[in-house]
Amino acid sequence: MIQSQQSALKQTLKNLEMENVDVYLVHWPVKLKPWVACAIPKEDEFEHLDLQTTRSGMEKCLEMGLCRGIGKDPTVLNFASVPPAVNQFCGELGIHVSAYSSHEAPGDCWESNAVVENPTIQSIALKHSNPCS
């Protein structure tokens, strides 16, 4: 599995024509079966993801200089030897806070309503004379 993270990042770096990336992170902690190539996989197209092994592979990429930082999943704090560089709820630990698509998208593939259309969000925005976004 560790070789998998190295191979994947090396291929990405080759595609980007770069020597390293600033941050290597698990965007969505799932593992798809090797033959899956669709954007929205079916339930039977997932495999078990061992985050500890995945994290070890990412740390090896850091040691190799393929990335300058690694990050995301808070559960890795139980076994990570390097603290995450990006983690969405670790601001108090001095770790950079980021968000991806925090406002969602109307009509997205998960068929959810946009967060900005939520009545509570709209009420708070109105109270403070700010837009929902």
ABEGO torsion letter per residue (X at the ends): XAAAAAAAAAAAAAAAGBABBABBBBABBBBBBAABABABBBAAABBBBBAAAAAAAAAAAAAAGABABBBEBAAAAAABABBBABBAAAAAAGBBBBBBGAAEBBGBAAGBBBAAABAAAAAAAAAAGBBAX
